[in-house]
Each structure stands twice: as C-alpha cells, then as structure tokens.
C-alpha cells in the first residue's frame, strides 16, 4: 500500500484528498505546500530534499492553476515521486478511455468511449468528456463542462464553469474558454473566448 502526497493545501486540495479517501488503497495521505505552514502540511522544498533513495511515494498536484500545477508536477517527478491518477468512485469512465498519470477526475464526471486525457489534468465535478475527445497535458476542465464528441483540447488550456464545446471543435494550447460559453468554432492557441456564441475578447 503506497503513501500519497498531495502538493497544494488549498480549497482544491481539500476536494482532492476526499477523492483519495473515497478511493481507498493508500497508506498515509499527506500534504506539502510552498506557502502554507502548520497543521499537517510540510513545506514542499524541504520535503523533496528529505526523500531518500528507495522511498518514492505516489503524488498528485492539487493546485487548480495550470502553470503552477505543471511546474510542481515536473519538480516532484524529477525528485523521484511517482504520479498517481485519482478517480472519484461516482465518476463514469469508459473502459476504452485512457487517463494519463497525475490526472484527477472528480465526482460525477463522465469520460466516454475512446477519449484520452493527458497528464496532470483536472476533470472537475460533473464535467462530461464525450467520445473520442483528446485532452492534452495540464488542462483544467471546470465543473459542468461539456465537450461534444471528437473535441481536441490542447495542453494548458482552461475551459471554464459550465462551458459547452461543440463536436469536432479544437481548443488551442493555453486558450481560456470563459464560464458558460458555447464554443461553435475552433479557438486559437492563447486566445480567450467568452459568451454565446463564444467570441474572442478584445483587450
């Protein structure tokens, strides 16, 4: 039975630890964090330096922001920790779907046939990933997101609360889809879109 380390002790981390407990199968579950002090949380840098050869806990980065989550993921991996994949027992995952390491799937999420979710992603509460979708590394699909069939969401993209992405649409790397948006057409890398139908925000 492996121990589990969660990097990030904020609100998102409190949800992730409940998923890990609901799954069972772990020994000790503990938090590390760069800023938080006290309680049962160890400072991240000191913890990583204290690891000894042959002691490689599992880990998940429990931070919502994609850039920070990716940086912590890579740092923990370089120190020899092994990424875990956490799936809430109420989530529905097709046997033909693929979840890469470090990803967290929250309560009542659905991932359908042939879908692939990359490394270190968040498929948040009640999000739906339809058949044959491809989700790149370090993506956050917020609560209530609906991806139609054959959607591509590239690495570091963030799809906001309740957004709908129509079948076959492509969301570029680092793009942001605003909460409640309905995306009819593909979104360029780095773009931010919002509204119904979704349009580029003018800055």
Residue pairs with C-beta under 8 A, 6 or more apart in sequence:
1 25
1 26
1 27
2 26
2 27
2 57
2 58
2 82
2 84
3 26
3 27
3 28
3 29
3 30
3 57
3 58
4 20
4 26
4 27
4 28
4 29
4 30
4 57
4 58
4 59
4 60
4 84
5 29
5 30
5 31
5 32
5 47
5 57
5 58
5 59
5 60
5 76
5 81
6 13
6 16
6 17
6 20
6 29
6 30
6 31
6 32
6 59
6 60
6 61
6 62
7 31
7 32
7 33
7 44
7 59
7 60
7 61
7 62
7 63
7 72
7 76
8 16
8 31
8 33
8 61
8 62
8 63
8 69
8 72
9 31
9 32
9 33
9 36
9 39
9 41
9 62
10 33
10 36
10 62
10 63
10 64
12 62
12 63
12 64
12 122
13 31
13 33
13 62
13 63
15 62
15 106
16 60
16 62
16 86
16 104
17 29
17 31
17 62
19 86
19 87
19 88
19 104
19 106
19 107
20 26
20 29
20 60
20 86
21 29
22 88
22 89
23 86
23 87
23 88
23 89
26 58
30 40
30 41
30 42
31 40
31 41
31 42
31 62
32 41
32 42
32 43
32 44
32 47
32 48
33 41
33 42
33 43
33 44
34 43
34 44
34 45
37 43
44 72
48 75
48 76
48 79
51 79
51 80
51 81
53 80
56 80
56 81
56 82
57 81
57 82
58 81
58 82
58 83
58 84
59 76
59 81
59 82
59 83
59 84
59 102
60 83
60 84
60 85
60 86
60 102
60 104
61 69
61 72
61 73
61 76
61 102
61 120
62 104
63 69
63 72
64 122
64 140
66 138
66 139
66 140
66 156
66 157
66 158
67 138
67 156
69 120
69 122
69 138
69 140
70 120
70 137
70 138
70 156
73 83
73 102
73 119
73 120
73 138
76 83
77 83
83 101
83 102
83 119
83 120
84 101
84 102
85 99
85 100
85 101
85 102
85 103
85 104
85 105
86 103
86 104
86 105
87 93
87 99
87 104
87 105
88 105
88 106
88 107
88 108
88 109
90 107
90 108
91 105
91 106
91 107
91 108
91 109
91 110
91 111
91 123
92 109
92 110
92 111
93 99
93 105
93 111
94 111
94 112
94 113
94 114
94 115
94 131
96 113
96 114
97 111
97 112
97 113
97 114
97 115
97 116
97 117
97 129
98 115
98 116
98 117
99 105
99 111
99 117
100 116
100 117
100 118
100 119
100 120
100 121
100 137
101 119
101 120
102 119
102 120
102 121
103 117
103 118
103 119
103 120
103 121
103 122
103 123
104 121
104 122
104 123
105 111
105 117
105 123
106 122
106 123
106 124
106 125
106 126
106 127
106 143
107 125
107 126
108 125
108 126
109 123
109 124
109 125
109 126
109 127
109 128
109 129
110 127
110 128
110 129
111 117
111 123
111 129
112 128
112 129
112 130
112 131
112 133
113 131
113 132
114 131
114 132
115 129
115 130
115 131
115 132
115 133
115 134
115 135
116 133
116 134
116 135
117 123
117 129
117 135
117 139
118 135
118 136
118 137
118 138
118 139
118 155
119 137
119 138
120 137
120 138
121 135
121 137
121 138
121 139
121 140
121 141
122 139
122 140
122 141
123 129
123 135
123 141
124 140
124 141
124 142
124 143
124 144
124 145
125 143
125 144
126 143
126 144
127 141
127 142
127 143
127 144
127 145
127 146
127 147
128 145
128 146
128 147
129 135
129 141
129 147
129 151
130 146
130 147
130 148
130 149
130 150
130 151
130 167
131 149
131 150
132 149
132 150
133 147
133 149
133 150
133 151
133 152
133 153
134 151
134 152
134 153
135 141
135 147
135 152
135 153
136 152
136 153
136 154
136 155
136 156
136 157
136 173
137 155
137 156
138 155
138 156
139 153
139 154
139 155
139 156
139 157
139 158
139 159
140 157
140 158
140 159
141 147
141 153
141 159
142 158
142 159
142 160
142 161
142 162
142 163
142 179
143 161
143 162
144 161
144 162
145 159
145 160
145 161
145 162
145 163
145 164
145 165
146 163
146 164
146 165
147 153
147 159
147 165
148 164
148 165
148 166
148 167
148 168
148 169
149 167
149 168
150 167
150 168
151 165
151 166
151 167
151 168
151 169
151 170
151 171
152 169
152 170
152 171
153 159
153 165
153 171
154 170
154 171
154 172
154 173
154 174
154 175
154 189
155 173
155 174
156 173
156 174
157 171
157 172
157 173
157 174
157 175
157 176
157 177
158 175
158 176
158 177
159 165
159 171
159 177
160 176
160 177
160 178
160 179
160 180
160 181
161 179
161 180
162 179
162 180
163 177
163 178
163 179
163 180
163 181
163 182
163 183
163 198
164 181
164 182
164 183
165 171
165 177
165 183
166 182
166 183
166 184
169 183
169 184
169 185
169 186
169 187
170 186
170 187
171 177
171 183
171 186
171 187
172 186
172 187
172 188
172 189
172 190
172 191
173 189
173 190
174 189
174 190
175 187
175 188
175 189
175 190
175 191
175 192
175 193
176 191
176 192
176 193
177 183
177 187
177 193
177 194
177 198
178 192
178 193
178 194
178 195
178 198
178 201
179 194
180 194
180 196
181 193
181 194
181 195
181 196
181 198
182 196
182 197
182 198
183 193
183 197
183 198
184 197
184 198
185 197
185 198
187 193
187 198
191 200
192 200
192 201
193 199
193 200
193 201
194 201
